[in-house]
Amino acid sequence: IRKQYFVLQDLWQVNKDTIITPSLRLDKSDLFGAHLTANVGLTKNLGGNVHRRFKANIGTGYTEPGMGELGNVWR
């Protein structure tokens, strides 16, 4: 199985206490085609203190079956 992936990510400094990190990932395989997933992360300093942070992420995901799971396909 031939697999390739490409990741595009950026970092946006909204203000001195807030960072947003968007990313896109394109997975491509000769067996399963192409799939695009996305993610957005947020980092917020609490009370302006760089040692106290709130972090959150939300996104989509994709995974292909493993070789053990594909065993039945080839029989």
Secondary structure as UniProt FT lines:
FT   STRAND          3..9
FT   STRAND          12..15
FT   TURN            16..17
FT   STRAND          18..29
FT   TURN            30..32
FT   STRAND          33..46
FT   TURN            47..48
FT   STRAND          49..59
FT   HELIX           67..70
FT   TURN            71..74
//
